Amino acid sequence: MALIPATILTGFLGAGKTTLLNRILHEPHGYKIAVIENEFGQENIDNEILVQESREQIIEMNNGCICCTVRGDLIMGLTDLARRRAARELQFDRVVIETTGLANPGPVAQTFFIDEEVASEYLVDAVVTVVDARHAMHQLDTYEEAQRQIGFADKLLLSKTDLVDGEAVEELIARLRRINPRAPIVTSDFGKVAISEVLDLRGFNLNDKLELDPDFMQAEAHAHDHAHEHDHACGEHCDHEHHDHHHGHHSDNIAAFVFQSDRPFLPEKLDEYLGSIVQVYGPRMLRYKGVLWMDGADRKVIFQGVHQLMGTDIGAKWGENEPKASKMVFIGQNLPKETFILGLKQCLV
């Protein structure tokens, strides 16, 4: 049996997750989806959708979707759903899990790797984060969980962009890209985003594409050149990464950086080094991914991870005219960028 793809839907309080979920549960999109509300605290869609007195945890919607409230243990909720599906009591072919607005999506994603029963039935398709364009700047300044939700995302859906001016949206997008250059950003109007922007994104797949925002790459290159030019003896208007006055008032704990090299890695050295940094910094490493050129290998090596959980896979062959190079992105909380880059350089041929 094929694994059931699971989408983890996250976003801060009031961002518009409920609007999106209501559409999934009511719209005639033709998908059979189980929507799981992982409930803690006040924020839920019960009042709007479920009959309050009902003790039934699973409600079948008239568009073929089912809505299931899991109070507490997500593992039990997922395994129960899978068992009922196998027994043909329920019909669904994908799952959307709503995390509460204050939650860190990390543990939810890890559930799919750590629990064997869950891992044998489901795979994570993507983490999708809904971002409230009007309040996100303040939330990112105030709550680390808001930054985590951005850093973890495979896709970012911007809601309420009609309530703020274009300049504010641009500033927010630039900030989101610094935190997470991996995740494409879609501006959605009150949950009217196409369902295809939410499902079947394969954001957790080990594929040999590492899509990074080109603006971010340009900014990284610019900062890198600047650092060499000035060699840290810069005045207050210098724009390189340590003195980023332009965005100085938003110094997020969670940020991304990229390592690139056109020299191959020594496999044993790199394995050992990645193992050691994951042991030390794993809890602070949200998401990381790379497409690697290994010495003596004619195929790409893909690696990615979530916190301490790291996986590698063999990718496609390098094309005849394709320049061989390695590219890695790390998204994490106060990671020592220079230390990582120095260590990775020492693993090159």
N, C-alpha and C positions, 0 to 999 in steps of 0.2 A: 504493500500500500504506500502511495506517495505521502510524504509528510504534509501536514496542514500548515500553510503559511500564516504567520502571526504578525500583525502590525501593532506596534506599541505607540499609542497616541498620547502625547504629553503636551504640556503647555501650562503657563501660569494661570492662577485664578482669574476667571473672567475673560480669558483670551479668545474663547469661541469654540472650545472643544464640544460643548453640549450642542451648539447649533449644527456643527458638522455631524455629530453622532445622530442627532434627530433626522438629518437628511439620509444618513446611511440606513437608518431603521425604517424610514417611510418611503423613500424615493423608489420608483420602479426601475432599478438599475440592472435587475436580472441576476445579480450575484446572490449566493446563499451565504450569508455572513452571520457568525455568532459575535455579538458585541458583549464583551465582558466589562462590567463596571467593577474595578477593583476598589471597593469602597472603604474609605476611612474618613471620618469627619463629615462636615456639612455638605460638601459639594457633590451633588449627585443629580441624576435626571429622573429619579423615581417619581417625583411629584408630577412631572409632565407626562410620563409614559406609563408607569406602572400603577395599578389600582392600589391605593395605600394599604387597605386592609388585607390585600392578598398575601398569603404566606408563600405562594408559589415563587420560586426563585427564577424560573425561566418563563418568559412570555414569548409566544410566537407572534410575530408581526404579520400583517396581511401582505407584505411584499416578499415573504419567504425568509426574512431574517429572524433571528431570535435574540432576545435581550436577556442577559443573565447577570444577576448581581452576586458578586463574590464578596462576602464580608470576611476580610481577613486573609485566609490562606489561598493564594493564587494557585499553588501547585495542586491542591485538592480540587479547586474549581476546574482547572485545565484537564486533569486526568478524568474527572467525573464526566465532563463534556465529551472527551474522546471515547470513553467507555459507552456512553449513551449513543454516540454516533455509530460505533462499531456494532451495537445491538440494533441499529436502524430505528431507534426511538426518535432521534433528531437528525435533521439533514442540514449540513453546512459544509462549505468547502474552504472557508478561511475564517480567521479570528481577528477581531480588533479589540485590543485591551486599552481601556481608558485608565490612565493613572491619575491619582488626585493631583490637584493643582500645585501642591507643595512638595510633591514627591520627586526624588532623584530616580530617573529611569534606569540607572545602572543595575540595581538589584533585580529589577523586573527582567531586564535582558539576560542577566546571569542565570536566572531560573531555568532558562531554556538549555543551558549547557551543563548545569550542575546536577539537576535532577534527572536521573536516567529514564524514568517513565515519561516525563515530559519530552525529553530529547528524542525518545523513540517514536513520538507521535507528531511533534511540531518542529518547525524551524522558524527563526526570526526572519521576517521579510525586511522590515525596516523600522527605525524609530522616526516618527513624524512629530515635529514640534510646532504647535500653533503659537504664534507670537502676536501679542496685542500691540499694534504700532503706536497706539496712543500712550500706553503705560510702560512699554518695555524698557525704555531708558532708565526710568526710576527703579523698576524691578531689578534690572541688572546691577544697578548701583547698590541696591539694598540687600538683595538676597542671593546668596551663592547658589541656591537651588535653581534659580532662574538661569544662571550662567551654565550650570551643569546640563540643564535641559537643552540649551543651545549646543553645547559641546558634544552631546551624545547623538545629536540628530543626523539622520541621513537625508532629511528634507525639512525645510523650514517653510511654513505657510504663514504669511503675514496677513493678519486680519485688521480691520478698522483703519485701513490706510486713507479712507475718505474723511477721517476725522482730524487728520494732521496735514500740514503743508508738505509740498514736495521736498523741500530742503531737509525737513526733519526726517522724512522717510529715507532719503539718501544717507544721512548721517547714521541712522539706525542700521541700514544695510551694510555700511562700511564697518560698523562695529561688529555686526554678526559675522562678517567675513573674517575679521581678525580672530574671533573666537573659534570659528569653524569654517575653513575654506573648502571643506569637502561637500557641504550640503547645499544643493541648489535651493534658491529662494524663489517662492511663488507668491505673488500678491493675490490674496483671495478676498472676495467681497462677501462678508457675512456667511462664510461657510459654503459659498456657491462654487467652490473649487471643484473641478471635475474629479469624479471618484478615481479615475485613472492616475491622478496626481497623488493619491493616497495609498492605493493598493498595487501589488506586484512591482515594487520598486527595486527589489533585489539589492537593497542597500547593504545587507550583511553578507552578500555573496563574496566568496573569494574569487573575484574576477581580475583579469590583468589590465583593468583600466583603473587609473587613479585620477578621477576628475577633480581638479582643483580650480578654484575660481581664478581666472586669468588676472583679474585686478590685484588679487592677493599676491600672486606670483610676482607681478610687476613691483608691487610695494616691497616685497621681500628682497628682490634683486636690488632695488633702489637703496634700501636700508643697508644692504650688504656693501654696495659700492661706497656709500657714504662713510661707512665705518672705516673702510680702508683709506679713503681720501683724507679724512680728518685725523684718523688714528686717535680718536677720543678727545682730541684737544679742541673741542668745539664750543662755540658761544651759545647763548640762549636760543638763537633762532635755528640751530642745527635741527635737522628733521630726522636723524637716524633713531633707531628703535629705543635707545636708552633715554633719549631726551625728546620724546615724541610730543612736543608742545601742542601740536595741532589737535591731538586727541588726548592731551595730558589729563584732562579731568575725568577720563574714563579708563582708569588702569584696572582692567579686569584680572582677577586671579587666574581665570581660565583663559587660555589663549593657545594658538596653534603656531607651530614652526615647521619648516620643511628642510629636509636634508637631500641634496642632490649630488651625484658624482658620476663622472664618465670613466672612472676606474672600477674594475670589478672587486667584489668582496671575496675575502677568504672565508669559505663556509664555516670551518670549525671556529675561527676567531669570532665571526659574527654571531653564531649560535651562542657561544659562551657569553659574549657581551650583552646580547638581547636578554638572555636568561638572567644575567646579573642585574640589569637595570629594572627589569620587571619585578624582580624580588624586592628591590629597594624602593622603587617609585610606583609599583603597581597600583596601590590605592589611589594615587594622584593622577594616574594615566587613564583618561576617560576612553578615548578611542585612538587607535593608531593603525596605519596601513602603509604598505610599501609594495612597489614592484621592483624586483632586485635583479641585478646582473651578477651572477655568481661565477667565480673563476672556473673555467673549464666546462661550464654548462651551456648547452645549446638552447635551453628553454628558460623562460622567465620564471622566477620564483616569486610567489605572492605571499605576503604575510599580513596578518591583521590581528588586532586584539582589543579586548575590553578589560580594563584593569589587569589582573594577573593572568587572565585566560588568553593564551596566544595560539593561533593556528597558522600553519604554512601549507602551501599547495604548489604543485608544479603547474605553470601556465603554458601558454602557447610558445611555439618556437620563435626565436627572434627572426624577423623578416630579413631577407637578403640585403635590402638597402636601408634597413632600420638602424638608426644609431643606437648602440647599446649603452645603457646608462641605468642608474638606480635613482629612484625617487621615493622618499618616505615622508609621511606627514605624522606629526604627533600632536594630539590635543590633550591638554591636561592642566592641572592646577599647580601654578608656581613651579613648573619643571625647569631645571637648570639647563637651558638651551645650549650654552657654550660647552658644558660638560658632555652633554649628549653628542654634540657635533664632533668634538675632539675625540671622544671614544669611538664613534663610528668611523672617523677618518683612519684611526689606528687599525681598523679591521680590513682596510683596503689593501689590495696587492701592492 
